[in-house]
Amino acid sequence: MLKLYIGNKNYSSWSMRPWVLLKQAGIVFEEVRVRFDSFDAQSEFKRTIGAVSPTAKVPVLVDGDLVVWDTLAIAEYVAETYPDKKLWPTDTKARARARSVCAEMHSGFTALRSHCPMNIEANLADTGALIWRDQAGVRADVQRLVEMWGALLQEHGGPLLFGEFTVADAYFSPVCMRLHTYALPVPATIQAYVDRVRTLPGVQAWIDEALAEKDFLDFEEPYRLRHTES
């Protein structure tokens, strides 16, 4: 059985991508959650993950004696191992396009990722309004998402980016979380896509488990000094 090492569901956007991919595709796997305590070299997190992967980062996929790290590599391996799941589009050009947008997410959108870290449990609409006002880079990143997603939804007819669920939707699921948490303004068609992604069974399962963690980590909370629960 596949084994997937992940971090905290509330915060770990990189872990979310392969977890949602596997869950939504109905691929059986064992989850190993390694709690974020800190990212210092001697932290329990780093010692645990470092014993599995040379990068000492999550996510990590283990299949027997094979260790696969990096979300794109994990997605490719899963797609090749389970070709019946059709995790990439079947059309050659669409498949190349899907890989392109995933690679763009992998290496880009740095302003959005930096200023709006994933935090599923929080409601940060007020903070999002200030970020939107002050951070031109975030506005540019969101505009690029609007253009990208809008073109793909129009070309493939929805309901997801390439029609049916693919790696691309799993890859952008943490972005949908960010847009929701920070209430960043997007056109109605894009908001509808965000809502559809959030209600996918695999995504909803991640959200439910993130909400159940109740594990407040101050170093992952740039906008909240303490847990706000009463």
Residue frames as a rotation matrix with the C-alpha (Angstrom) as fourth column:
MET 1
0.572 0.820 0.000 0.00
0.820 -0.572 0.000 0.00
0.000 0.000 -1.000 0.00
LEU 2
-0.037 -0.520 0.853 1.13
0.402 -0.789 -0.464 3.54
0.915 0.326 0.238 -0.73
LYS 3
0.226 0.029 -0.974 2.19
0.954 -0.209 0.215 5.56
-0.197 -0.977 -0.075 2.29
LEU 4
0.175 -0.088 0.981 1.90
0.483 -0.860 -0.163 9.36
0.858 0.503 -0.108 2.22
TYR 5
-0.281 -0.358 -0.890 3.71
0.944 -0.269 -0.190 11.50
-0.172 -0.894 0.414 4.78
ILE 6
0.149 0.421 0.895 2.05
0.509 -0.809 0.296 14.87
0.848 0.411 -0.334 5.34
GLY 7
-0.925 -0.379 0.012 2.11
0.211 -0.541 -0.814 17.80
0.315 -0.751 0.580 7.75
ASN 8
-0.623 0.719 -0.308 -0.73
0.227 -0.211 -0.951 19.58
-0.748 -0.663 -0.031 9.53
LYS 9
-0.292 0.581 0.760 -3.83
0.956 0.204 0.212 19.64
-0.032 0.788 -0.615 7.35
ASN 10
0.633 0.596 -0.493 -4.77
0.604 -0.779 -0.167 23.15
-0.484 -0.193 -0.854 8.43
TYR 11
0.495 -0.535 -0.684 -1.52
-0.329 -0.844 0.423 24.66
-0.804 0.016 -0.594 7.18
SER 12
-0.401 -0.862 0.311 0.31
-0.063 0.365 0.929 22.33
-0.914 0.353 -0.201 4.79
SER 13
0.438 0.587 -0.681 -0.70
-0.671 -0.292 -0.682 23.32
-0.599 0.755 0.266 1.28
TRP 14
-0.318 -0.623 -0.715 1.96
-0.927 0.362 0.097 21.12
0.198 0.694 -0.692 -0.31
SER 15
-0.913 0.025 0.407 0.70
-0.142 0.915 -0.377 18.08
-0.382 -0.402 -0.832 1.60
MET 16
-0.060 0.998 -0.030 -2.86
-0.339 -0.049 -0.940 18.81
-0.939 -0.046 0.341 0.50
ARG 17
-0.013 0.065 -0.998 -2.13
-0.985 -0.172 0.001 18.38
-0.172 0.983 0.066 -3.19
PRO 18
-0.696 -0.261 -0.669 -1.17
-0.481 0.862 0.164 14.66
0.534 0.436 -0.725 -3.34
TRP 19
-0.885 0.427 0.183 -3.55
0.053 0.484 -0.874 13.76
-0.462 -0.764 -0.451 -0.49
VAL 20
-0.001 0.921 -0.389 -6.51
-0.533 -0.330 -0.779 15.21
-0.846 0.206 0.491 -2.38
LEU 21
-0.213 -0.152 -0.965 -5.30
-0.963 0.198 0.181 13.61
0.164 0.968 -0.189 -5.61
LEU 22
-0.934 -0.203 -0.295 -5.21
-0.160 0.973 -0.165 10.15
0.321 -0.107 -0.941 -4.05
LYS 23
-0.721 0.691 0.054 -8.43
0.089 0.170 -0.981 10.59
-0.687 -0.703 -0.184 -2.08
GLN 24
-0.006 0.760 -0.650 -10.48
-0.713 -0.458 -0.530 12.01
-0.701 0.460 0.545 -4.92
ALA 25
-0.252 -0.178 -0.951 -9.22
-0.898 0.410 0.161 9.31
0.361 0.895 -0.263 -7.29
GLY 26
0.761 0.612 0.214 -10.20
-0.644 0.677 0.357 6.56
0.073 -0.410 0.909 -4.85
ILE 27
0.184 -0.797 -0.575 -6.64
-0.135 0.558 -0.818 5.26
0.973 0.229 -0.005 -4.47
VAL 28
0.942 0.186 -0.281 -6.06
0.216 0.308 0.926 3.49
0.259 -0.933 0.250 -1.17
PHE 29
-0.033 -0.980 0.199 -3.13
0.091 -0.201 -0.975 4.82
0.995 -0.014 0.096 0.85
GLU 30
0.353 0.021 -0.936 -1.87
0.923 0.154 0.351 5.04
0.152 -0.988 0.035 4.40
GLU 31
0.586 -0.111 0.802 -1.56
-0.024 -0.992 -0.120 8.52
0.810 0.051 -0.585 5.82
VAL 32
0.082 -0.599 -0.797 1.33
0.986 0.167 -0.023 9.36
0.147 -0.783 0.604 8.12
ARG 33
0.743 0.238 0.625 0.82
0.191 -0.971 0.143 12.78
0.641 0.013 -0.767 9.67
VAL 34
-0.160 -0.852 -0.499 3.93
0.953 -0.001 -0.304 14.38
0.259 -0.524 0.811 11.09
ARG 35
0.745 0.581 -0.329 3.02
0.660 -0.713 0.235 17.37
-0.098 -0.392 -0.915 13.21
PHE 36
0.162 -0.640 0.752 4.76
0.294 -0.696 -0.655 20.66
0.942 0.327 0.076 12.60
ASP 37
0.574 -0.058 -0.817 6.59
0.803 -0.155 0.576 21.57
-0.159 -0.986 -0.042 15.80
SER 38
0.484 -0.410 -0.773 9.18
-0.372 -0.896 0.243 23.76
-0.792 0.170 -0.586 14.13
PHE 39
0.987 -0.164 -0.003 11.37
0.059 0.373 -0.926 23.57
0.153 0.913 0.377 11.06
ASP 40
0.365 -0.903 0.226 14.69
-0.911 -0.296 0.288 23.73
-0.193 -0.311 -0.931 12.89
ALA 41
-0.119 -0.515 -0.849 17.15
-0.709 0.643 -0.291 21.04
0.695 0.567 -0.442 11.96
GLN 42
-0.941 -0.313 -0.127 16.79
-0.126 0.674 -0.728 19.35
0.313 -0.669 -0.674 15.37
SER 43
-0.288 0.914 0.287 12.99
-0.947 -0.228 -0.225 19.54
-0.140 -0.337 0.931 15.52
GLU 44
-0.323 0.276 0.905 10.97
-0.129 0.935 -0.332 16.35
-0.937 -0.224 -0.266 15.85
PHE 45
0.757 0.635 -0.158 9.40
-0.196 -0.010 -0.981 17.10
-0.624 0.773 0.116 12.48
LYS 46
0.437 -0.654 -0.617 12.74
-0.889 -0.212 -0.406 17.39
0.135 0.726 -0.674 10.71
ARG 47
-0.558 -0.666 0.495 14.14
-0.740 0.670 0.067 14.29
-0.376 -0.329 -0.866 12.41
THR 48
-0.009 0.647 0.762 11.10
-0.042 0.761 -0.647 12.21
-0.999 -0.038 0.020 11.48
ILE 49
0.904 0.396 -0.161 10.83
-0.145 -0.069 -0.987 13.30
-0.402 0.916 -0.005 7.86
GLY 50
0.274 -0.893 -0.358 14.59
-0.961 -0.264 -0.076 13.38
-0.027 0.365 -0.931 7.42
ALA 51
-0.432 -0.388 0.814 14.67
-0.456 0.873 0.175 9.67
-0.778 -0.295 -0.554 8.19
VAL 52
0.298 0.659 0.691 12.35
0.383 0.580 -0.719 9.10
-0.874 0.479 -0.080 5.22
SER 53
0.826 0.087 0.557 13.30
0.555 -0.302 -0.775 11.71
0.101 0.949 -0.298 2.61
PRO 54
-0.183 -0.983 -0.031 16.60
0.981 -0.181 -0.075 13.45
0.068 -0.044 0.997 1.83
THR 55
-0.345 0.090 0.934 14.80
0.260 -0.947 0.187 16.80
0.902 0.307 0.303 1.64
ALA 56
-0.774 0.127 -0.620 13.26
0.630 0.064 -0.774 16.47
-0.058 -0.990 -0.130 5.13
LYS 57
-0.768 0.602 -0.217 10.10
-0.600 -0.796 -0.086 18.08
-0.225 0.064 0.972 3.78
VAL 58
-0.361 0.744 0.562 6.52
0.470 0.665 -0.580 16.95
-0.805 0.054 -0.590 3.25
PRO 59
0.710 0.573 0.408 4.87
-0.622 0.783 -0.017 15.50
-0.329 -0.242 0.913 1.30
VAL 60
-0.587 -0.799 -0.133 6.67
-0.791 0.531 0.304 12.23
-0.172 0.283 -0.943 0.77
LEU 61
0.630 0.748 -0.207 5.20
-0.776 0.616 -0.134 9.19
0.027 0.245 0.969 -0.98
VAL 62
-0.527 -0.759 0.383 6.58
-0.760 0.622 0.188 5.76
-0.381 -0.192 -0.904 -0.14
ASP 63
0.663 0.655 -0.363 5.76
-0.748 0.607 -0.271 2.72
0.043 0.451 0.892 -2.26
GLY 64
0.885 -0.401 -0.237 7.64
0.407 0.913 -0.028 -0.29
0.227 -0.072 0.971 -0.95
ASP 65
0.165 -0.915 -0.369 11.32
0.840 -0.066 0.539 0.59
-0.517 -0.399 0.757 -1.17
LEU 66
-0.326 -0.220 0.919 10.68
0.785 -0.605 0.134 3.59
0.526 0.766 0.370 -3.42
VAL 67
-0.058 0.253 -0.966 10.61
0.716 -0.664 -0.217 7.09
-0.696 -0.704 -0.143 -1.95
VAL 68
-0.211 0.081 0.974 9.16
0.843 -0.489 0.223 9.92
0.494 0.869 0.035 -4.06
TRP 69
-0.177 0.136 -0.975 9.33
0.677 -0.702 -0.221 13.53
-0.714 -0.699 0.032 -2.92
ASP 70
-0.893 -0.001 -0.449 8.11
-0.222 -0.869 0.443 16.79
-0.391 0.495 0.776 -4.48
THR 71
-0.104 0.988 0.115 4.45
-0.230 0.089 -0.969 17.15
-0.968 -0.127 0.218 -5.38
LEU 72
0.309 0.206 -0.928 4.94
-0.934 -0.121 -0.338 17.12
-0.182 0.971 0.155 -9.15
ALA 73
-0.649 -0.613 -0.450 7.00
-0.671 0.740 -0.042 13.95
0.359 0.275 -0.892 -9.00
ILE 74
-0.783 0.442 0.438 4.41
-0.079 0.628 -0.774 12.33
-0.617 -0.641 -0.457 -6.74
ALA 75
0.202 0.916 -0.347 1.59
-0.543 -0.189 -0.818 13.30
-0.815 0.354 0.459 -9.11
GLU 76
0.053 -0.253 -0.966 3.45
-0.977 0.187 -0.102 11.88
0.206 0.949 -0.237 -12.10
TYR 77
-0.899 -0.437 -0.030 4.25
-0.417 0.875 -0.245 8.63
0.133 -0.208 -0.969 -10.30
VAL 78
-0.492 0.794 0.357 0.65
-0.103 0.354 -0.930 8.15
-0.865 -0.494 -0.093 -9.16
ALA 79
0.329 0.638 -0.696 -0.67
-0.766 -0.250 -0.592 8.91
-0.552 0.728 0.407 -12.64
GLU 80
-0.233 -0.508 -0.829 1.69
-0.880 0.473 -0.043 6.37
0.414 0.720 -0.557 -14.21
THR 81
-0.964 -0.169 0.207 0.97
-0.255 0.819 -0.515 3.74
-0.082 -0.549 -0.832 -11.56
TYR 82
-0.360 0.916 0.179 -2.81
0.426 0.332 -0.841 4.11
-0.830 -0.227 -0.510 -11.90
PRO 83
-0.991 -0.102 -0.086 -3.39
-0.025 -0.491 0.871 4.91
-0.131 0.865 0.484 -15.61
ASP 84
-0.469 0.882 0.046 -7.03
0.770 0.383 0.510 3.79
0.432 0.275 -0.859 -15.32
LYS 85
-0.010 0.455 -0.890 -7.70
0.829 -0.494 -0.261 6.80
-0.559 -0.741 -0.373 -13.08
LYS 86
0.128 0.023 0.991 -6.89
0.864 -0.494 -0.100 9.21
0.487 0.869 -0.083 -15.94
LEU 87
0.356 -0.043 -0.934 -5.37
0.779 -0.539 0.321 11.75
-0.517 -0.841 -0.158 -13.62
TRP 88
-0.665 -0.432 -0.609 -3.98
-0.056 -0.785 0.617 13.75
-0.745 0.444 0.498 -16.53
PRO 89
0.325 0.788 -0.523 -6.19
-0.657 -0.210 -0.724 14.70
-0.680 0.579 0.450 -19.52
THR 90
0.334 -0.145 0.931 -6.22
0.416 0.909 -0.008 12.05
-0.846 0.391 0.364 -22.23
ASP 91
0.930 0.005 0.367 -5.74
0.341 -0.382 -0.859 14.56
0.136 0.924 -0.357 -25.04
THR 92
0.136 -0.990 -0.046 -2.05
0.973 0.142 -0.184 15.23
0.189 -0.019 0.982 -25.70
LYS 93
-0.363 -0.275 0.890 -2.35
0.297 -0.940 -0.169 19.00
0.883 0.203 0.423 -25.97
ALA 94
0.590 0.639 0.493 -4.63
-0.317 -0.379 0.870 19.26
0.743 -0.669 -0.021 -22.96
ARG 95
0.807 -0.348 -0.478 -2.24
0.582 0.612 0.536 17.08
0.105 -0.711 0.696 -20.99
ALA 96
-0.258 -0.932 0.254 0.68
0.856 -0.343 -0.387 19.35
0.448 0.118 0.886 -21.87
ARG 97
-0.113 0.308 0.945 -1.40
-0.134 -0.947 0.293 22.36
0.984 -0.094 0.149 -20.84
ALA 98
0.881 0.469 -0.066 -2.31
-0.031 0.196 0.980 20.73
0.473 -0.861 0.187 -17.52
ARG 99
0.388 -0.822 -0.417 1.34
0.919 0.377 0.113 20.03
0.064 -0.427 0.902 -16.80
SER 100
-0.377 -0.540 0.753 2.20
0.537 -0.789 -0.297 23.62
0.755 0.292 0.587 -17.69
VAL 101
0.260 0.533 0.805 -0.29
-0.341 -0.730 0.593 25.18
0.904 -0.428 -0.008 -15.28
CYS 102
0.936 0.009 -0.351 0.78
0.300 0.501 0.812 22.82
0.183 -0.865 0.467 -12.50
ALA 103
0.027 -0.998 -0.050 4.42
0.976 0.037 -0.214 23.72
0.215 -0.043 0.976 -13.07
GLU 104
-0.244 -0.043 0.969 3.48
0.143 -0.990 -0.007 27.41
0.959 0.137 0.248 -13.04
MET 105
0.769 0.555 0.318 1.81
-0.267 -0.174 0.948 26.93
0.581 -0.814 0.015 -9.66
HIS 106
0.716 -0.534 -0.450 4.80
0.683 0.670 0.291 24.98
0.146 -0.516 0.844 -8.42
SER 107
-0.274 -0.962 -0.008 7.26
0.960 -0.273 -0.065 27.76
0.060 -0.026 0.998 -9.14
GLY 108
-0.645 0.052 0.762 5.11
0.239 -0.934 0.267 30.89
0.725 0.354 0.590 -9.22
PHE 109
0.395 0.889 0.233 2.39
0.146 -0.311 0.939 32.84
0.907 -0.337 -0.253 -7.42
THR 110
-0.407 -0.700 -0.586 4.94
0.694 0.180 -0.697 33.73
0.594 -0.691 0.413 -4.75
ALA 111
-0.808 0.146 0.571 3.15
-0.363 -0.887 -0.287 36.86
0.465 -0.439 0.769 -3.57
LEU 112
0.248 0.969 -0.017 -0.12
-0.661 0.182 0.728 35.00
0.709 -0.170 0.685 -3.00
ARG 113
0.414 -0.139 -0.900 1.64
0.423 0.904 0.055 32.15
0.806 -0.403 0.433 -1.22
SER 114
-0.627 -0.765 -0.147 3.74
0.516 -0.267 -0.814 34.50
0.583 -0.586 0.562 0.92
HIS 115
-0.837 0.289 0.465 1.05
-0.450 -0.847 -0.283 36.96
0.312 -0.446 0.839 1.98
CYS 116
0.187 0.966 0.177 -1.84
-0.969 0.152 0.196 34.48
0.162 -0.208 0.965 2.19
PRO 117
-0.848 -0.522 -0.092 -0.52
-0.495 0.843 -0.210 31.27
0.187 -0.133 -0.973 3.76
MET 118
-0.215 0.812 -0.543 -3.04
-0.092 0.537 0.838 28.46
0.972 0.230 -0.041 3.85
ASN 119
-0.981 0.040 0.188 -5.09
-0.188 0.009 -0.982 28.47
-0.041 -0.999 -0.002 7.05
ILE 120
-0.620 0.767 -0.165 -8.31
0.243 0.388 0.889 26.52
0.746 0.511 -0.427 6.58
GLU 121
-0.241 0.534 -0.811 -9.64
0.962 0.240 -0.128 27.02
0.126 -0.811 -0.571 10.10
ALA 122
-0.632 -0.143 -0.762 -9.33
0.450 -0.868 -0.210 30.81
-0.631 -0.475 0.613 10.07
ASN 123
0.513 0.691 0.510 -11.62
0.859 -0.406 -0.313 33.52
-0.010 0.598 -0.801 8.74
LEU 124
-0.283 -0.774 -0.566 -9.28
0.645 -0.590 0.485 36.24
-0.710 -0.228 0.667 7.56
ALA 125
0.331 0.516 0.790 -11.54
0.934 -0.298 -0.197 38.34
0.134 0.803 -0.581 5.35
ASP 126
0.964 0.021 -0.263 -10.51
0.096 -0.957 0.275 41.59
-0.246 -0.290 -0.925 7.07
THR 127
0.095 -0.995 -0.017 -6.86
-0.029 -0.020 0.999 40.73
-0.995 -0.094 -0.030 6.68
GLY 128
-0.185 -0.102 0.977 -7.50
0.873 0.440 0.212 39.76
-0.452 0.892 0.008 3.07
ALA 129
0.792 0.535 0.293 -9.01
0.609 -0.719 -0.335 43.17
0.032 0.444 -0.895 2.36
LEU 130
0.711 -0.611 -0.348 -5.84
-0.325 -0.724 0.609 44.88
-0.624 -0.320 -0.713 3.63
ILE 131
-0.227 -0.792 0.567 -3.63
0.269 0.508 0.818 42.50
-0.936 0.339 0.098 1.65
TRP 132
0.178 0.386 0.905 -5.69
0.966 0.106 -0.235 43.17
-0.187 0.916 -0.355 -1.47
ARG 133
0.970 0.224 -0.093 -5.36
0.214 -0.971 -0.105 46.94
-0.114 0.082 -0.990 -0.93
ASP 134
0.643 -0.756 -0.123 -1.64
-0.528 -0.554 0.644 46.97
-0.555 -0.350 -0.755 -0.20
GLN 135
-0.209 -0.785 0.583 -0.08
-0.117 0.612 0.782 44.08
-0.971 0.095 -0.220 -2.12
ALA 136
0.217 0.248 -0.944 0.08
-0.909 -0.301 -0.288 44.61
-0.356 0.921 0.160 -5.87
GLY 137
-0.733 -0.585 -0.347 1.79
-0.669 0.712 0.213 41.23
0.123 0.388 -0.913 -6.26
VAL 138
-0.712 0.566 0.415 -1.19
0.173 0.715 -0.677 39.44
-0.680 -0.411 -0.607 -4.74
ARG 139
0.270 0.839 -0.472 -3.56
-0.357 -0.368 -0.858 41.28
-0.894 0.401 0.200 -7.06
ALA 140
-0.076 -0.385 -0.920 -1.37
-0.996 -0.002 0.084 40.30
-0.034 0.923 -0.383 -10.03
ASP 141
-0.948 -0.291 0.126 -1.26
-0.296 0.955 -0.030 36.66
-0.112 -0.066 -0.992 -8.95
VAL 142
-0.335 0.904 0.267 -5.04
0.178 0.339 -0.924 36.51
-0.925 -0.262 -0.274 -8.57
GLN 143
0.320 0.421 -0.849 -5.51
-0.716 -0.480 -0.507 38.16
-0.621 0.770 0.148 -11.95
ARG 144
-0.558 -0.577 -0.597 -3.31
-0.821 0.491 0.292 35.49
0.124 0.653 -0.747 -13.51
LEU 145
-0.877 0.304 0.372 -5.43
0.111 0.882 -0.459 32.79
-0.467 -0.361 -0.807 -11.83
VAL 146
0.070 0.961 -0.268 -8.61
-0.159 -0.254 -0.954 34.41
-0.985 0.110 0.135 -13.13
GLU 147
0.132 -0.093 -0.987 -7.24
-0.966 -0.237 -0.107 34.47
-0.224 0.967 -0.121 -16.67
MET 148
-0.811 -0.544 -0.215 -5.89
-0.576 0.808 0.124 30.91
0.106 0.225 -0.969 -16.49
TRP 149
-0.758 0.557 0.339 -8.90
0.213 0.703 -0.679 29.29
-0.616 -0.443 -0.651 -14.88
GLY 150
0.103 0.853 -0.512 -11.36
-0.389 -0.440 -0.810 31.28
-0.916 0.283 0.286 -16.95
ALA 151
-0.135 -0.238 -0.962 -9.73
-0.991 0.013 0.136 30.20
-0.020 0.971 -0.238 -20.22
LEU 152
-0.952 -0.282 -0.119 -9.58
-0.283 0.959 -0.011 26.54
0.117 0.023 -0.993 -19.20
LEU 153
-0.534 0.824 0.188 -13.17
0.151 0.311 -0.938 26.44
-0.832 -0.473 -0.291 -17.95
GLN 154
0.238 0.617 -0.750 -14.37
-0.668 -0.457 -0.587 28.02
-0.705 0.641 0.303 -21.16
GLU 155
-0.353 -0.475 -0.806 -12.28
-0.926 0.303 0.227 25.75
0.136 0.826 -0.546 -23.38
HIS 156
-0.931 -0.138 -0.338 -13.20
-0.112 0.989 -0.097 22.49
0.348 -0.052 -0.936 -21.65
GLY 157
-0.200 0.980 0.013 -16.70
-0.230 -0.060 0.971 23.36
0.952 0.191 0.237 -20.56
GLY 158
-0.332 0.033 0.943 -16.19
-0.934 -0.147 -0.324 22.68
0.128 -0.989 0.080 -16.83
PRO 159
0.895 0.438 0.083 -17.14
0.203 -0.567 0.799 21.80
0.396 -0.698 -0.596 -14.24
LEU 160
0.594 -0.768 -0.239 -13.40
0.317 -0.050 0.947 21.52
-0.740 -0.638 0.214 -13.48
LEU 161
0.073 -0.606 -0.792 -10.39
-0.462 -0.725 0.511 22.93
-0.884 0.328 -0.333 -15.28
PHE 162
-0.796 -0.372 -0.478 -10.11
-0.595 0.337 0.729 20.14
-0.110 0.865 -0.489 -17.85
GLY 163
-0.112 0.862 -0.495 -13.67
-0.571 0.351 0.742 18.93
0.813 0.366 0.453 -17.62
GLU 164
0.775 0.298 -0.557 -13.29
0.195 0.727 0.659 15.99
0.601 -0.619 0.505 -15.29
PHE 165
0.882 -0.437 0.177 -11.07
-0.316 -0.270 0.910 15.92
-0.350 -0.858 -0.376 -12.19
THR 166
0.636 -0.766 -0.094 -7.34
0.313 0.368 -0.876 15.92
0.705 0.527 0.474 -12.94
VAL 167
-0.066 -0.794 -0.605 -4.05
0.991 0.018 -0.132 16.60
0.115 -0.608 0.785 -11.21
ALA 168
-0.628 -0.216 0.748 -4.56
0.315 -0.949 -0.010 20.29
0.711 0.230 0.664 -12.01
ASP 169
0.348 0.834 0.428 -7.62
-0.190 -0.384 0.904 20.56
0.918 -0.395 0.025 -9.77
ALA 170
0.725 -0.187 -0.663 -5.81
0.661 0.461 0.592 18.83
0.195 -0.868 0.457 -6.92
TYR 171
-0.287 -0.956 0.060 -2.85
0.919 -0.293 -0.264 21.10
0.270 -0.021 0.963 -7.47
PHE 172
-0.633 0.092 0.769 -4.91
0.004 -0.993 0.122 24.27
0.774 0.080 0.628 -7.24
SER 173
0.309 0.818 -0.484 -7.07
0.568 0.250 0.784 23.11
0.763 -0.517 -0.388 -4.33
PRO 174
-0.123 -0.356 -0.926 -4.89
0.964 -0.266 -0.026 24.93
-0.237 -0.896 0.376 -1.72
VAL 175
-0.960 -0.154 0.235 -5.26
0.227 -0.918 0.325 28.11
0.165 0.366 0.916 -3.80
CYS 176
-0.135 0.983 0.121 -9.03
0.157 -0.099 0.983 27.72
0.978 0.152 -0.141 -3.54
MET 177
0.274 0.170 -0.946 -8.58
0.935 0.184 0.304 27.48
0.226 -0.968 -0.108 0.23
ARG 178
-0.671 -0.612 -0.419 -6.60
0.685 -0.728 -0.035 30.73
-0.284 -0.311 0.907 0.25
LEU 179
-0.789 0.422 0.447 -9.14
0.039 -0.692 0.721 32.59
0.614 0.586 0.529 -1.86
HIS 180
0.227 0.924 -0.307 -11.85
0.403 0.197 0.894 31.44
0.886 -0.327 -0.328 0.53
THR 181
0.103 -0.240 -0.965 -10.00
0.994 0.052 0.094 32.15
0.028 -0.970 0.244 3.80
TYR 182
-0.692 -0.495 -0.525 -8.93
0.521 -0.847 0.111 35.65
-0.499 -0.197 0.844 2.79
ALA 183
0.337 0.941 -0.009 -12.13
0.620 -0.229 -0.751 36.40
-0.709 0.247 -0.661 0.79
LEU 184
-0.664 -0.627 -0.407 -10.10
0.061 -0.587 0.807 37.72
-0.745 0.511 0.428 -2.14
PRO 185
0.226 0.874 -0.431 -12.34
-0.414 -0.314 -0.854 39.19
-0.882 0.371 0.291 -4.85
VAL 186
-0.890 -0.393 0.230 -12.77
0.026 0.461 0.887 37.11
-0.455 0.795 -0.401 -8.02
PRO 187
-0.563 0.713 -0.417 -15.43
-0.783 -0.300 0.545 37.04
0.263 0.634 0.728 -10.77
ALA 188
0.231 0.798 0.556 -18.53
-0.897 0.396 -0.197 34.91
-0.377 -0.453 0.808 -10.23
THR 189
0.765 0.060 -0.642 -17.39
-0.442 0.774 -0.454 32.21
0.470 0.630 0.618 -12.66
ILE 190
-0.268 -0.936 -0.228 -14.12
-0.267 0.299 -0.916 31.80
0.926 -0.184 -0.330 -10.77
GLN 191
-0.517 0.166 0.839 -15.85
-0.855 -0.050 -0.517 31.82
-0.044 -0.985 0.168 -7.40
ALA 192
0.614 0.789 -0.025 -18.15
-0.786 0.608 -0.114 29.08
-0.075 0.089 0.993 -8.70
TYR 193
0.389 -0.576 -0.719 -15.09
-0.183 0.717 -0.673 26.99
0.903 0.394 0.173 -9.59
VAL 194
-0.647 -0.619 0.445 -13.63
-0.524 -0.063 -0.849 27.58
0.554 -0.783 -0.284 -6.12
ASP 195
-0.079 0.720 0.689 -16.91
-0.959 0.134 -0.251 26.43
-0.273 -0.680 0.680 -4.58
ARG 196
0.778 0.360 -0.514 -17.01
-0.534 0.810 -0.242 23.31
0.329 0.463 0.823 -6.76
VAL 197
-0.102 -0.894 -0.437 -13.45
-0.188 0.448 -0.874 22.37
0.977 -0.007 -0.213 -5.78
ARG 198
-0.656 -0.168 0.736 -14.22
-0.717 -0.167 -0.677 22.89
0.237 -0.971 -0.011 -2.10
THR 199
0.224 0.837 0.499 -17.16
-0.891 0.383 -0.244 20.48
-0.395 -0.390 0.832 -2.33
LEU 200
0.128 -0.270 -0.954 -15.25
-0.583 0.758 -0.293 17.69
0.803 0.594 -0.060 -4.08
PRO 201
0.926 0.310 -0.215 -15.36
-0.029 0.628 0.777 14.68
0.376 -0.714 0.591 -1.71
GLY 202
0.280 -0.901 -0.331 -11.57
0.845 0.395 -0.360 14.49
0.455 -0.179 0.872 -1.51
VAL 203
-0.515 -0.434 0.740 -11.24
0.134 -0.893 -0.431 18.19
0.847 -0.123 0.517 -0.76
GLN 204
0.343 0.732 0.589 -14.12
-0.563 -0.342 0.752 18.21
0.752 -0.590 0.295 1.71
ALA 205
0.800 -0.122 -0.588 -12.53
0.437 0.790 0.431 15.30
0.412 -0.601 0.685 3.57
TRP 206
-0.291 -0.957 0.007 -9.30
0.762 -0.236 -0.603 17.31
0.579 -0.170 0.798 3.91
ILE 207
-0.352 0.224 0.909 -11.20
-0.301 -0.947 0.117 20.39
0.887 -0.232 0.400 5.10
ASP 208
0.705 0.709 0.010 -13.15
-0.272 0.258 0.927 18.39
0.655 -0.656 0.375 7.69
GLU 209
0.584 -0.553 -0.594 -9.99
0.758 0.634 0.155 16.85
0.291 -0.541 0.789 9.08
ALA 210
-0.474 -0.725 0.500 -8.18
0.479 -0.689 -0.545 20.21
0.739 -0.019 0.673 9.07
LEU 211
0.012 0.580 0.815 -10.99
-0.508 -0.698 0.504 21.73
0.861 -0.420 0.286 11.12
ALA 212
0.880 0.363 -0.307 -10.85
0.015 0.624 0.782 18.80
0.475 -0.692 0.543 13.54
GLU 213
0.041 -0.957 -0.288 -7.12
0.581 0.258 -0.772 19.25
0.813 -0.136 0.566 14.25
LYS 214
0.920 0.315 0.232 -7.50
0.050 -0.683 0.728 22.33
0.388 -0.659 -0.645 16.47
ASP 215
0.391 -0.886 -0.250 -3.72
0.878 0.277 0.390 22.57
-0.276 -0.372 0.886 16.57
PHE 216
0.996 0.038 0.075 -2.83
0.055 -0.969 -0.241 26.26
0.064 0.245 -0.968 16.69
LEU 217
0.227 -0.974 0.008 0.78
0.956 0.225 0.188 26.92
-0.185 -0.035 0.982 15.67
ASP 218
0.606 0.088 -0.790 1.94
0.221 -0.973 0.062 30.48
-0.764 -0.212 -0.610 16.23
PHE 219
-0.419 -0.856 -0.303 4.74
-0.111 -0.282 0.953 30.26
-0.901 0.433 0.023 13.66
GLU 220
-0.732 0.271 0.625 2.14
0.680 0.331 0.654 29.42
-0.029 0.904 -0.427 10.99
GLU 221
0.325 0.938 -0.118 -0.13
0.946 -0.323 0.034 32.27
-0.006 -0.122 -0.992 12.10
PRO 222
-0.691 -0.681 0.241 1.26
0.688 -0.722 -0.069 35.62
0.221 0.118 0.968 10.91
TYR 223
-0.525 0.559 0.642 -2.13
-0.138 -0.800 0.584 37.29
0.840 0.218 0.497 11.38
ARG 224
0.664 0.742 0.089 -3.36
-0.236 0.095 0.967 35.81
0.709 -0.663 0.238 14.66
LEU 225
-0.224 -0.822 0.523 -1.42
-0.773 -0.177 -0.609 35.94
0.593 -0.541 -0.596 17.90
ARG 226
-0.827 0.005 0.563 -3.40
-0.414 0.672 -0.614 33.29
-0.381 -0.741 -0.553 19.71
HIS 227
-0.797 0.603 0.044 -6.19
0.542 0.681 0.493 30.80
0.268 0.417 -0.869 19.17
THR 228
-0.800 0.513 0.312 -9.49
-0.483 -0.858 0.174 32.65
0.357 -0.012 0.934 18.88
GLU 229
-0.197 0.759 -0.620 -11.74
0.296 0.649 0.701 29.88
0.935 -0.045 -0.352 20.22
SER 230
-0.075 0.262 0.962 -13.69
-0.833 -0.546 0.084 30.70
0.548 -0.795 0.259 23.36
